[in-house]
Each structure stands twice: as C-alpha cells, then as structure tokens.
Amino acid sequence: MILYGLFLVFGAFFYTAFVLDPDETAGNLRQHGGAIADVEPGEATAAHVDHVVSRITVIGSVYLAAVCLLPFVLVVDADVPFIFGGPPLLVVVCTLLDLMAQLRAYGGARPVGSRR
C-alpha cells in the first residue's frame, strides 16, 4: 500500500509536469497581455506559477492517495465486506460533473431551487 501511495503521488507530479509548463504559461500570459499582480513578467512569473502549481500538486496528490488508499484500509482494519472507492469513485464523480457541465451548456439543467 505504501508503494501504491508513492506511485500515486509520483504520477500526479509527473502528469502535472507533463501537462503544465510554467515557462510556456508565463509566455502565453505575456503574449495575451495578462499579468499576475505583484509579480514581474517573464522568469518571475514562471517561478511563481511553478511554486503555486507545486503546492497545489502536493495537496492534490496527498488527497488522491488518501482517497485511493482509504478503501483498502477500511477492508483490512474495519472488515468492510466490499470496496467502493478510490479510482472507481473518482471516475463516477468526474463523469457526473462533466455531464452536469454539458447539460448546463445546453441550457437543459439549472440549479435546484432556481426559477427561470
């Protein structure tokens, strides 16, 4: 389980590094005329983006590892007879969130209690 948790944390950092390049993000921000308050454009912006993304990735990867490992801990320590959690739960939640976003884009869904 420790190795599984370490792979999850490493995978989150690897995926984040693969998808988000702070230098490219800083360049795109400068190209489109955007800026981060109290941060100079260029390398300072890239360093700031890298710092923020690293902190968010630490929190997110620890949370992901906890969500994925909690069902195994419950089965072993609390004798829960089934496993429903971790990756299957994340897939269900993400699918429902995506479905809700698509329905809102088409105007077919509205929040509970709202009137048109």
N, CA, C and O atoms as a MOPAC input file, in Angstrom:
PM7 MOZYME 1SCF
protein

 N      0.81900 1    -1.19700 1     0.00000 1
 C      0.00000 1     0.00000 1     0.00000 1
 C      0.86400 1     1.26200 1     0.00000 1
 O      0.49200 1     2.27600 1    -0.59100 1
 N      2.00800 1     1.19500 1     0.66000 1
 C      2.91300 1     2.35100 1     0.67100 1
 C      3.45000 1     2.59900 1    -0.73200 1
 O      3.53100 1     3.74100 1    -1.18200 1
 N      3.81100 1     1.53300 1    -1.41000 1
 C      4.31700 1     1.67200 1    -2.77600 1
 C      3.23700 1     2.21100 1    -3.71200 1
 O      3.52500 1     3.02900 1    -4.58500 1
 N      2.00400 1     1.76100 1    -3.53500 1
 C      0.87300 1     2.24400 1    -4.32700 1
 C      0.66800 1     3.73900 1    -4.08600 1
 O      0.46500 1     4.49800 1    -5.03400 1
 N      0.71900 1     4.16300 1    -2.82600 1
 C      0.58100 1     5.57700 1    -2.49300 1
 C      1.70600 1     6.42300 1    -3.08700 1
 O      1.46700 1     7.52200 1    -3.58700 1
 N      2.92400 1     5.90700 1    -3.02900 1
 C      4.05300 1     6.64400 1    -3.61300 1
 C      3.92100 1     6.76500 1    -5.13000 1
 O      4.24100 1     7.80600 1    -5.70300 1
 N      3.45100 1     5.70400 1    -5.77300 1
 C      3.22300 1     5.76900 1    -7.21900 1
 C      2.14400 1     6.79200 1    -7.57200 1
 O      2.25500 1     7.49000 1    -8.58000 1
 N      1.11100 1     6.88100 1    -6.75300 1
 C      0.06500 1     7.86800 1    -6.99900 1
 C      0.61300 1     9.29200 1    -6.88700 1
 O      0.32700 1    10.13800 1    -7.73500 1
 N      1.38800 1     9.55000 1    -5.85900 1
 C      1.96100 1    10.88600 1    -5.66600 1
 C      2.93400 1    11.20100 1    -6.80500 1
 O      2.89600 1    12.29300 1    -7.37200 1
 N      3.79900 1    10.24900 1    -7.13500 1
 C      4.74400 1    10.45600 1    -8.23800 1
 C      4.00400 1    10.66600 1    -9.56100 1
 O      4.38600 1    11.52100 1   -10.35900 1
 N      2.95200 1     9.88900 1    -9.78800 1
 C      2.17500 1    10.02400 1   -11.02800 1
 C      1.50900 1    11.38500 1   -11.13500 1
 O      1.43800 1    11.96000 1   -12.22100 1
 N      1.02100 1    11.90200 1   -10.01500 1
 C      0.39900 1    13.22800 1   -10.03000 1
 C      1.42100 1    14.29700 1   -10.38600 1
 O      1.13200 1    15.18900 1   -11.18400 1
 N      2.61600 1    14.21800 1    -9.80300 1
 C      3.65600 1    15.19300 1   -10.12800 1
 C      4.12100 1    15.04200 1   -11.56700 1
 O      4.34300 1    16.04000 1   -12.25300 1
 N      4.27100 1    13.81200 1   -12.03000 1
 C      4.70900 1    13.57600 1   -13.40600 1
 C      3.68100 1    14.10900 1   -14.40000 1
 O      4.04300 1    14.76600 1   -15.37600 1
 N      2.41100 1    13.83100 1   -14.15800 1
 C      1.35000 1    14.29000 1   -15.05200 1
 C      1.28300 1    15.82200 1   -15.06400 1
 O      1.13300 1    16.42700 1   -16.12500 1
 N      1.39400 1    16.44100 1   -13.90200 1
 C      1.35900 1    17.89900 1   -13.82500 1
 C      2.53400 1    18.50700 1   -14.57000 1
 O      2.36900 1    19.49400 1   -15.28800 1
 N      3.71900 1    17.93000 1   -14.40900 1
 C      4.89700 1    18.44300 1   -15.10900 1
 C      4.76100 1    18.24900 1   -16.61900 1
 O      5.23600 1    19.07500 1   -17.39900 1
 N      4.11900 1    17.16700 1   -17.02600 1
 C      3.94500 1    16.88400 1   -18.45000 1
 C      2.92300 1    17.82700 1   -19.08400 1
 O      3.11300 1    18.27700 1   -20.21400 1
 N      1.85600 1    18.12400 1   -18.37200 1
 C      0.76100 1    18.91200 1   -18.92000 1
 C      1.01600 1    20.40800 1   -18.80400 1
 O      0.70300 1    21.15700 1   -19.72900 1
 N      1.57400 1    20.85200 1   -17.69300 1
 C      1.70400 1    22.28500 1   -17.42900 1
 C      3.17000 1    22.68600 1   -17.37500 1
 O      3.90100 1    22.27900 1   -16.47200 1
 N      3.59000 1    23.47800 1   -18.33500 1
 C      4.94400 1    24.01500 1   -18.37000 1
 C      4.88700 1    25.46300 1   -17.89200 1
 O      4.28300 1    26.29600 1   -18.56800 1
 N      5.49700 1    25.79400 1   -16.74200 1
 C      5.42000 1    27.15600 1   -16.22000 1
 C      5.99600 1    28.21300 1   -17.16500 1
 O      5.47700 1    29.32800 1   -17.23300 1
 N      7.05700 1    27.87500 1   -17.88800 1
 C      7.63700 1    28.84200 1   -18.82900 1
 C      6.67200 1    29.14800 1   -19.96900 1
 O      6.51800 1    30.30000 1   -20.37400 1
 N      6.02500 1    28.10700 1   -20.48000 1
 C      5.04700 1    28.29900 1   -21.54900 1
 C      3.83700 1    29.08300 1   -21.05100 1
 O      3.30700 1    29.94100 1   -21.75700 1
 N      3.40500 1    28.78100 1   -19.82500 1
 C      2.27500 1    29.50400 1   -19.24200 1
 C      2.60500 1    30.97400 1   -19.06600 1
 O      1.77400 1    31.83000 1   -19.36700 1
 N      3.80400 1    31.28700 1   -18.58400 1
 C      4.22500 1    32.68300 1   -18.42400 1
 C      4.30600 1    33.37600 1   -19.77700 1
 O      3.91600 1    34.53700 1   -19.90400 1
 N      4.81200 1    32.67000 1   -20.79500 1
 C      4.87900 1    33.24600 1   -22.14000 1
 C      3.50300 1    33.51500 1   -22.71800 1
 O      3.27500 1    34.56600 1   -23.31700 1
 N      2.58300 1    32.57400 1   -22.54600 1
 C      1.21200 1    32.77100 1   -23.02800 1
 C      0.53400 1    33.92400 1   -22.30100 1
 O     -0.20900 1    34.69700 1   -22.90500 1
 N      0.79100 1    34.03600 1   -21.01100 1
 C      0.21100 1    35.11900 1   -20.23800 1
 C      0.71700 1    36.47000 1   -20.72900 1
 O     -0.05400 1    37.42000 1   -20.86000 1
 N      2.01700 1    36.55000 1   -20.99900 1
 C      2.58700 1    37.80400 1   -21.50200 1
 C      2.09000 1    38.10800 1   -22.92000 1
 O      1.79800 1    39.25900 1   -23.24400 1
 N      1.99700 1    37.08600 1   -23.75200 1
 C      1.57300 1    37.26300 1   -25.13500 1
 C      0.14400 1    37.79700 1   -25.22200 1
 O     -0.17100 1    38.59300 1   -26.10700 1
 N     -0.71200 1    37.36300 1   -24.31400 1
 C     -2.10500 1    37.79200 1   -24.33800 1
 C     -2.36800 1    39.02400 1   -23.48200 1
 O     -3.51800 1    39.41400 1   -23.27700 1
 N     -1.29400 1    39.63400 1   -22.98600 1
 C     -1.43200 1    40.88300 1   -22.24200 1
 C     -1.86500 1    40.71200 1   -20.80500 1
 O     -2.31800 1    41.67700 1   -20.18900 1
 N     -1.74400 1    39.53200 1   -20.25100 1
 C     -2.12900 1    39.29900 1   -18.86600 1
 C     -0.93400 1    39.40500 1   -17.94700 1
 O      0.21200 1    39.37000 1   -18.39300 1
 N     -1.20700 1    39.53400 1   -16.66300 1
 C     -0.15300 1    39.60700 1   -15.66100 1
 C     -0.70500 1    39.12900 1   -14.33300 1
 O     -1.91300 1    39.15000 1   -14.09700 1
 N      0.19500 1    38.70300 1   -13.48000 1
 C     -0.16100 1    38.33700 1   -12.11600 1
 C      0.21400 1    39.51400 1   -11.23300 1
 O      1.32300 1    40.04000 1   -11.32800 1
 N     -0.71000 1    39.92800 1   -10.37500 1
 C     -0.46800 1    41.09300 1    -9.52500 1
 C      0.75600 1    40.87300 1    -8.64400 1
 O      0.94000 1    39.79800 1    -8.07400 1
 N      1.58500 1    41.89900 1    -8.54100 1
 C      2.79500 1    41.91100 1    -7.70900 1
 C      3.87200 1    40.94000 1    -8.17000 1
 O      4.78500 1    40.63300 1    -7.40300 1
 N      3.78900 1    40.44400 1    -9.41200 1
 C      4.82100 1    39.56600 1    -9.95800 1
 C      5.25500 1    40.14000 1   -11.29900 1
 O      4.42200 1    40.45200 1   -12.15000 1
 N      6.55900 1    40.27700 1   -11.48100 1
 C      7.07800 1    40.81700 1   -12.74000 1
 C      6.90500 1    39.80200 1   -13.86500 1
 O      6.97700 1    38.59600 1   -13.63000 1
 N      6.67600 1    40.28300 1   -15.08600 1
 C      6.54700 1    39.36500 1   -16.22700 1
 C      7.86200 1    38.63600 1   -16.50700 1
 O      8.93900 1    39.10800 1   -16.14200 1
 N      7.75600 1    37.49900 1   -17.14900 1
 C      8.95500 1    36.75400 1   -17.54800 1
 C      9.27100 1    35.62800 1   -16.58100 1
 O      8.40100 1    34.84000 1   -16.20800 1
 N     10.55600 1    35.56900 1   -16.17600 1
 C     11.02000 1    34.47900 1   -15.32200 1
 C     10.37900 1    34.49000 1   -13.94600 1
 O     10.13700 1    33.43100 1   -13.36800 1
 N     10.10100 1    35.67700 1   -13.41100 1
 C      9.46300 1    35.76000 1   -12.09800 1
 C      8.05600 1    35.15600 1   -12.14300 1
 O      7.62600 1    34.48900 1   -11.20100 1
 N      7.35100 1    35.39600 1   -13.24200 1
 C      6.02100 1    34.81700 1   -13.39600 1
 C      6.11600 1    33.29700 1   -13.50500 1
 O      5.32200 1    32.58200 1   -12.89400 1
 N      7.07700 1    32.80200 1   -14.27500 1
 C      7.25400 1    31.35500 1   -14.41000 1
 C      7.59900 1    30.72400 1   -13.06500 1
 O      7.09400 1    29.64800 1   -12.74200 1
 N      8.44600 1    31.37300 1   -12.28200 1
 C      8.80100 1    30.84900 1   -10.96200 1
 C      7.58600 1    30.85500 1   -10.03300 1
 O      7.38300 1    29.92100 1    -9.25700 1
 N      6.79000 1    31.90600 1   -10.12000 1
 C      5.59000 1    31.99800 1    -9.28700 1
 C      4.58400 1    30.91300 1    -9.66800 1
 O      4.01600 1    30.26000 1    -8.79300 1
 N      4.36500 1    30.72100 1   -10.94800 1
 C      3.43400 1    29.68300 1   -11.41400 1
 C      3.93600 1    28.30400 1   -10.98400 1
 O      3.14500 1    27.47000 1   -10.54200 1
 N      5.23300 1    28.05800 1   -11.10800 1
 C      5.80700 1    26.77800 1   -10.70400 1
 C      5.62000 1    26.55500 1    -9.20600 1
 O      5.29000 1    25.44800 1    -8.78000 1
 N      5.82800 1    27.59100 1    -8.41200 1
 C      5.66500 1    27.48900 1    -6.95800 1
 C      4.22000 1    27.17100 1    -6.58500 1
 O      3.96400 1    26.29300 1    -5.76100 1
 N      3.28600 1    27.88200 1    -7.18900 1
 C      1.86200 1    27.67000 1    -6.89000 1
 C      1.41300 1    26.28200 1    -7.33900 1
 O      0.71400 1    25.58600 1    -6.60300 1
 N      1.80900 1    25.88200 1    -8.53300 1
 C      1.41300 1    24.57000 1    -9.05300 1
 C      2.01700 1    23.44900 1    -8.20400 1
 O      1.36400 1    22.43200 1    -7.96900 1
 N      3.24600 1    23.62600 1    -7.74800 1
 C      3.86600 1    22.60700 1    -6.89700 1
 C      3.10900 1    22.44300 1    -5.59200 1
 O      2.88100 1    21.32000 1    -5.14400 1
 N      2.71700 1    23.55500 1    -4.97600 1
 C      1.95600 1    23.47000 1    -3.72400 1
 C      0.59900 1    22.80200 1    -3.94100 1
 O      0.17900 1    21.96000 1    -3.14900 1
 N     -0.07300 1    23.18300 1    -5.01100 1
 C     -1.38100 1    22.59100 1    -5.28700 1
 C     -1.23800 1    21.10200 1    -5.60000 1
 O     -2.08600 1    20.30200 1    -5.20500 1
 N     -0.18200 1    20.73000 1    -6.30000 1
 C      0.03000 1    19.32700 1    -6.64100 1
 C      0.32300 1    18.49600 1    -5.39900 1
 O     -0.11800 1    17.35000 1    -5.30900 1
 N      1.05700 1    19.05000 1    -4.44300 1
 C      1.31400 1    18.32700 1    -3.19500 1
 C      0.00000 1    18.01800 1    -2.49300 1
 O     -0.25000 1    16.87800 1    -2.10200 1
 N     -0.83500 1    19.03500 1    -2.33400 1
 C     -2.11200 1    18.84600 1    -1.65400 1
 C     -2.99600 1    17.86900 1    -2.43300 1
 O     -3.58600 1    16.95900 1    -1.85100 1
 N     -3.08200 1    18.06200 1    -3.74000 1
 C     -3.92100 1    17.19300 1    -4.56500 1
 C     -3.43800 1    15.75600 1    -4.60400 1
 O     -4.25100 1    14.83200 1    -4.57600 1
 N     -2.13200 1    15.55000 1    -4.66800 1
 C     -1.62100 1    14.18000 1    -4.73800 1
 C     -1.79200 1    13.44800 1    -3.41300 1
 O     -2.06600 1    12.24800 1    -3.40200 1
 N     -1.63300 1    14.15300 1    -2.30000 1
 C     -1.86400 1    13.52100 1    -1.00000 1
 C     -3.34400 1    13.16200 1    -0.85100 1
 O     -3.68200 1    12.08900 1    -0.35200 1
 N     -4.22100 1    14.06600 1    -1.28600 1
 C     -5.65600 1    13.79000 1    -1.24800 1
 C     -6.00400 1    12.59100 1    -2.14000 1
 O     -6.76600 1    11.71200 1    -1.73900 1
 N     -5.44300 1    12.56700 1    -3.34200 1
 C     -5.69000 1    11.45100 1    -4.25900 1
 C     -5.22500 1    10.13200 1    -3.65600 1
 O     -5.92800 1     9.12600 1    -3.74600 1
 N     -4.04900 1    10.13000 1    -3.04600 1
 C     -3.54400 1     8.91200 1    -2.41100 1
 C     -4.45300 1     8.49000 1    -1.26500 1
 O     -4.71300 1     7.30100 1    -1.08500 1
 N     -4.93800 1     9.45600 1    -0.48800 1
 C     -5.83300 1     9.12300 1     0.62200 1
 C     -7.14100 1     8.53100 1     0.11600 1
 O     -7.63100 1     7.54500 1     0.66700 1
 N     -7.70900 1     9.12500 1    -0.92800 1
 C     -8.97100 1     8.61600 1    -1.47800 1
 C     -8.78800 1     7.20900 1    -2.04900 1
 O     -9.67600 1     6.36500 1    -1.92600 1
 N     -7.66200 1     6.96700 1    -2.65900 1
 C     -7.44000 1     5.65200 1    -3.26500 1
 C     -7.05600 1     4.58400 1    -2.24500 1
 O     -7.35200 1     3.40600 1    -2.44100 1
 N     -6.39800 1     4.98700 1    -1.15500 1
 C     -5.96000 1     4.00700 1    -0.16600 1
 C     -6.97300 1     3.76300 1     0.94800 1
 O     -6.94100 1     2.71300 1     1.59000 1
 N     -7.86400 1     4.70800 1     1.18400 1
 C     -8.82900 1     4.56800 1     2.26500 1
 C     -9.69100 1     3.30600 1     2.15100 1
 O     -9.90200 1     2.64300 1     3.16600 1
 N    -10.19700 1     2.94200 1     0.97200 1
 C    -10.98600 1     1.69500 1     0.88900 1
 C    -10.19100 1     0.45000 1     1.29000 1
 O    -10.73800 1    -0.45300 1     1.92300 1
 N     -8.91200 1     0.39700 1     0.93000 1
 C     -8.09800 1    -0.76100 1     1.30700 1
 C     -7.89400 1    -0.80700 1     2.81700 1
 O     -7.92900 1    -1.87800 1     3.42300 1
 N     -7.68400 1     0.34900 1     3.41500 1
 C     -7.51700 1     0.41100 1     4.87000 1
 C     -8.80100 1    -0.03100 1     5.56600 1
 O     -8.75400 1    -0.75800 1     6.55800 1
 N     -9.94300 1     0.40600 1     5.04900 1
 C    -11.21500 1     0.01000 1     5.64900 1
 C    -11.45700 1    -1.48600 1     5.53400 1
 O    -11.98400 1    -2.09400 1     6.46600 1
 N    -11.09100 1    -2.08300 1     4.43200 1
 C    -11.28300 1    -3.52500 1     4.25400 1
 C    -10.38600 1    -4.29900 1     5.21500 1
 O    -10.82600 1    -5.28200 1     5.81100 1
 N     -9.14900 1    -3.87200 1     5.37200 1
 C     -8.20600 1    -4.60000 1     6.21200 1
 C     -8.49100 1    -4.37300 1     7.69500 1
 O     -8.54100 1    -5.33000 1     8.46800 1
 N     -8.67700 1    -3.11400 1     8.10000 1
 C     -8.79800 1    -2.81000 1     9.52500 1
 C    -10.22500 1    -2.87400 1    10.05600 1
 O    -10.43400 1    -3.30600 1    11.18900 1
 N    -11.20200 1    -2.46100 1     9.27500 1
 C    -12.57800 1    -2.40500 1     9.76300 1
 C    -13.43600 1    -3.55400 1     9.25000 1
 O    -14.63200 1    -3.59600 1     9.53700 1
 N    -12.86400 1    -4.47400 1     8.50900 1
 C    -13.57900 1    -5.63400 1     7.95500 1
 C    -14.81000 1    -5.24200 1     7.15000 1
 O    -15.85200 1    -5.88900 1     7.25200 1
 N    -14.69600 1    -4.19300 1     6.35700 1
 C    -15.77300 1    -3.79900 1     5.45500 1
 C    -15.82000 1    -4.84900 1     4.34600 1
 O    -14.77900 1    -5.17200 1     3.77500 1
 N    -16.99700 1    -5.39000 1     4.02600 1
 C    -17.06300 1    -6.52500 1     3.09700 1
 C    -16.91000 1    -6.18200 1     1.61900 1
 O    -16.84000 1    -7.09700 1     0.79900 1
 N    -16.85500 1    -4.91600 1     1.24500 1
 C    -16.73500 1    -4.58700 1    -0.17400 1
 C    -15.88100 1    -3.34100 1    -0.33600 1
 O    -15.65400 1    -2.58000 1     0.60500 1
 N    -15.41700 1    -3.16500 1    -1.56500 1
 C    -14.61100 1    -1.98800 1    -1.87800 1
 C    -15.36100 1    -1.15800 1    -2.90000 1
 O    -15.57900 1    -1.60400 1    -4.02700 1
 N    -15.75800 1     0.04200 1    -2.51800 1
 C    -16.25800 1     1.01900 1    -3.47800 1
 C    -15.65500 1     2.34500 1    -3.07900 1
 O    -16.08900 1     2.98400 1    -2.12100 1
 N    -14.66800 1     2.73800 1    -3.81400 1
 C    -13.97600 1     3.98200 1    -3.50500 1
 C    -12.76800 1     4.08600 1    -4.39100 1
 O    -12.60300 1     3.30200 1    -5.32500 1
 N    -11.93600 1     5.03300 1    -4.11100 1
 C    -10.71200 1     5.21600 1    -4.86500 1
 C    -10.99400 1     5.55700 1    -6.31200 1
 O    -11.85000 1     6.39500 1    -6.59500 1
 N    -10.29300 1     4.92500 1    -7.22500 1
 C    -10.45400 1     5.24800 1    -8.64400 1
 C    -11.87600 1     5.10500 1    -9.18000 1
 O    -12.31800 1     5.98500 1    -9.91900 1
 N    -12.62200 1     4.03900 1    -8.84600 1
 C    -13.99300 1     3.97700 1    -9.37400 1
 C    -14.85800 1     5.15000 1    -8.90700 1
 O    -15.66100 1     5.67700 1    -9.67700 1
 N    -14.69300 1     5.55400 1    -7.65600 1
 C    -15.45400 1     6.68600 1    -7.14200 1
 C    -15.06400 1     7.97600 1    -7.84800 1
 O    -15.92700 1     8.79800 1    -8.15700 1
 N    -13.76300 1     8.16300 1    -8.10900 1
 C    -13.30800 1     9.35300 1    -8.82700 1
 C    -13.87100 1     9.39200 1   -10.24600 1
 O    -14.24800 1    10.45600 1   -10.73600 1
 N    -13.92800 1     8.24000 1   -10.90400 1
 C    -14.46800 1     8.18900 1   -12.25800 1
 C    -15.95000 1     8.54900 1   -12.26000 1
 O    -16.40700 1     9.29200 1   -13.12800 1
 N    -16.69600 1     8.03000 1   -11.30000 1
 C    -18.12700 1     8.33400 1   -11.22300 1
 C    -18.35100 1     9.81400 1   -10.96400 1
 O    -19.18100 1    10.43500 1   -11.62700 1
 N    -17.62400 1    10.39300 1   -10.01100 1
 C    -17.79000 1    11.81400 1    -9.68400 1
 C    -17.40300 1    12.69500 1   -10.86700 1
 O    -18.12800 1    13.63300 1   -11.20100 1
 N    -16.27800 1    12.40700 1   -11.50100 1
 C    -15.84600 1    13.21900 1   -12.65500 1
 C    -16.82600 1    13.09900 1   -13.81600 1
 O    -17.08700 1    14.08500 1   -14.50600 1
 N    -17.36400 1    11.92000 1   -14.03800 1
 C    -18.34300 1    11.73500 1   -15.10300 1
 C    -19.60400 1    12.53300 1   -14.83000 1
 O    -20.14800 1    13.17200 1   -15.73100 1
 N    -20.06900 1    12.49800 1   -13.59000 1
 C    -21.26800 1    13.26700 1   -13.24300 1
 C    -21.02500 1    14.77100 1   -13.35300 1
 O    -21.89700 1    15.50100 1   -13.82600 1
 N    -19.86300 1    15.24300 1   -12.92700 1
 C    -19.54500 1    16.66900 1   -13.04700 1
 C    -19.47600 1    17.10700 1   -14.50500 1
 O    -19.94500 1    18.19000 1   -14.85400 1
 N    -18.89500 1    16.26900 1   -15.35400 1
 C    -18.82700 1    16.57800 1   -16.77800 1
 C    -20.21200 1    16.58000 1   -17.40100 1
 O    -20.52600 1    17.45300 1   -18.21100 1
 N    -21.03400 1    15.62400 1   -17.03600 1
 C    -22.40000 1    15.55800 1   -17.54400 1
 C    -23.19500 1    16.79700 1   -17.13200 1
 O    -23.92100 1    17.36600 1   -17.94500 1
 N    -23.06100 1    17.21200 1   -15.88300 1
 C    -23.76300 1    18.40600 1   -15.41800 1
 C    -23.29100 1    19.65100 1   -16.16100 1
 O    -24.10000 1    20.51500 1   -16.49900 1
 N    -21.98400 1    19.74800 1   -16.41900 1
 C    -21.45800 1    20.90400 1   -17.15400 1
 C    -21.99700 1    20.92700 1   -18.58000 1
 O    -22.33200 1    21.99100 1   -19.10000 1
 N    -22.08000 1    19.76100 1   -19.21300 1
 C    -22.61100 1    19.70600 1   -20.57400 1
 C    -24.08700 1    20.04200 1   -20.60600 1
 O    -24.54300 1    20.72500 1   -21.52300 1
 N    -24.84700 1    19.57500 1   -19.62100 1
 C    -26.26400 1    19.91000 1   -19.56900 1
 C    -26.47800 1    21.40500 1   -19.35900 1
 O    -27.37000 1    21.99800 1   -19.96400 1
 N    -25.66800 1    22.00700 1   -18.51000 1
 C    -25.77700 1    23.45000 1   -18.30400 1
 C    -25.42300 1    24.21800 1   -19.56500 1
 O    -26.01700 1    25.25900 1   -19.84700 1
 N    -24.46200 1    23.71500 1   -20.32300 1
 C    -24.06500 1    24.39200 1   -21.56600 1
 C    -25.21100 1    24.38600 1   -22.57700 1
 O    -25.36100 1    25.33100 1   -23.35200 1
 N    -26.00800 1    23.33600 1   -22.57000 1
 C    -27.14800 1    23.26900 1   -23.47300 1
 C    -28.38800 1    23.93000 1   -22.89800 1
 O    -29.40700 1    24.03700 1   -23.58100 1
 N    -28.31400 1    24.37700 1   -21.64800 1
 C    -29.44700 1    25.04900 1   -21.03100 1
 C    -30.50600 1    24.10100 1   -20.51500 1
 O    -31.61400 1    24.52800 1   -20.18900 1
 N    -30.18700 1    22.82800 1   -20.43500 1
 C    -31.16600 1    21.86300 1   -20.01200 1
 C    -31.23200 1    21.65300 1   -18.51000 1
 O    -32.20200 1    21.07800 1   -18.01600 1
 N    -30.23300 1    22.09900 1   -17.77600 1
 C    -30.24800 1    21.89800 1   -16.33400 1
 C    -30.05100 1    23.22800 1   -15.62900 1
 O    -29.34100 1    24.11300 1   -16.10800 1
 N    -30.69100 1    23.34300 1   -14.48900 1
 C    -30.49500 1    24.54000 1   -13.67200 1
 C    -30.37400 1    24.09400 1   -12.23000 1
 O    -30.85100 1    23.01800 1   -11.87000 1
 N    -29.74300 1    24.90600 1   -11.40200 1
 C    -29.58200 1    24.52300 1   -10.00000 1
 C    -30.92500 1    24.34000 1    -9.30400 1
 O    -31.91700 1    24.96300 1    -9.68200 1
 N    -30.95200 1    23.49800 1    -8.30600 1
 C    -32.16900 1    23.21400 1    -7.56200 1
 C    -32.64000 1    24.48600 1    -6.87000 1
 O    -31.84300 1    25.19200 1    -6.25200 1
 N    -33.92900 1    24.77700 1    -6.97500 1
 C    -34.49200 1    25.94900 1    -6.33300 1
 C    -34.44400 1    27.20600 1    -7.15700 1
 O    -34.97800 1    28.23000 1    -6.73000 1
 N    -33.82100 1    27.17600 1    -8.33000 1
 C    -33.76600 1    28.37800 1    -9.16900 1
 C    -34.96600 1    28.40200 1   -10.11000 1
 O    -35.50200 1    27.36400 1   -10.49700 1
 N    -35.36100 1    29.60200 1   -10.45700 1
 C    -36.52100 1    29.76700 1   -11.36000 1
 C    -36.08600 1    30.52400 1   -12.58900 1
 O    -35.16500 1    31.33900 1   -12.54500 1
 N    -36.74600 1    30.24800 1   -13.66300 1
 C    -36.46900 1    30.98600 1   -14.91600 1
 C    -37.55900 1    31.97000 1   -15.17000 1
 O    -37.52000 1    32.69000 1   -16.16700 1

